[in-house]
Amino acid sequence: MKLVIWLLTNAVALAVAAWLIPGIRFDGPSSGQAEWQEKIVPLLIVALIMGLVSAVVEPVVKLLSLPVIILTLGLFLLVINALMLMLTGWIAGQADLGFHVDGFWPALGGGIVITLVTGFINILVDDDDR
């Protein structure tokens, strides 16, 4: 059950980022019932890719950049989040999922939105099993 909640949380955060940030988007219709029907599966797959990137690549990058993170008082973590979102977009592009991140600045904004939405949803769900 935790895996399903985690996947849905990531999917909602990605959907909000794609909705709010110009430069982060899914291909397909932009309104109506057809939008959800065509974008839900790619959204869930991209959320899974983002989770895998966060679980596998991000800890290594954080460890290697620890001196820079300390030097910038943690602000470099925003850059790392943006780079992980760009990597997710690149992997999704290679898999032809129709998810695009158009550069560093949209990725930076998207990383901030995803972090905030994920944190908010985690507070709402408030799993006592943690």
N, C-alpha and C positions, 0 to 999 in steps of 0.2 A: 504494500500500500504506500509505503514511503517513496518508492521509486516513481509511482504514478503521480503522487503529489509534487515531487521534485520536477518531473517532466512537464507537468501542467503549469507549474510556477514559472519555469524557464520559458515555456511557450507564450504565456501571458506577457511576461516581461519583454520578450522579443516582439510580440505584436504591438505593444505599447510604444516601444522604441521605433518600430517601422512606421507607426501612425504619427508620432510626434516629430521625428528627426528627418528632415529632408536629406536624402543621400543614403538612407537605409530603406530598402524596399523589397517587396516580393513581386514577381511578375504575375500578370493576370488582370482580371477585372478589378476596378477600383471602387465598386459600390454594389450594394444589393446582395441577394441570396447567392448569386454565382461567385461573388468574391470569397465568401466563407467556404463554399463547396470546393473551390479550386485551390484554396490556400491552406486549408487545415492540415492536410497530410505533409506538404513541404514544411509548414511551420513546426510540426511535431518532430520531423526528421532534423531540421536545423537546430531545434532545441536540444535534441539528443547529441548532435555534433558539438554544439556549444558546451554541453555538459562534459563530454569526453575531452575536449580541448582544455577545459578548466580543471579536470581531474588529472590529466596526464602531462600536458605541456606547461601549464601555468606554474605549478610548484617548482619545476626545474628553472624556469625563467626567473621566478622570484628569488630562488636560492642564488643563482648566478649574479643577479643584480642587487643583492642585499646591501653592499656598500653604497650604491646610488640611492636606494630606498632610504637608508638611514641618513645620508647626506641631505636629501630633499625633505626629510621629516615625513616620509610616506607619500608625498605627492606623486612620486614616480609610479606608484601603484595605479594611478589613473591612466598613465601611458601604457602600462602593462595590460590593463583591461581593454584599452582601445586596440592594442596589437592583437590580443586574443580574439576580439570581435572581428578584426580584419582577417585573421587566420580562419575563423569560422566561415566568413564570407567567401574566402578563397576556396576552401574545401567544398562548400556548398556549390560554388560555381563549377568546380571540377566534376561534381556529381550531377550537374545540370538540374539543380533544384529551384532555380529562379530567385535566389536570395542574393542581394547585392549590397555591398558597403562601398560607397564611392570615395573613400579617402580617409585620412587620419582624423580630420575634424568631425565629420559625422560619426566616426567610430568612437571618438572621445565622448561626444554627447550621448551616443547610444549606450556606451559603457556606464555612464553616470545614470541614465534612465533605467537601465536593466538592474543595476545595483540597488537603486531606490525602490523600484517596483518589487523586486525579489525580497528585499528586506521588509517592505510593508506587508506583502502576502505572508511571509513567514511569521510576522507578528500576529496577523489575523488568524492563521491556522493554529498557531501556538501548540505545537505537538508536545505533550507531556512525556513522550518516550525518549526525548533527547537526553 
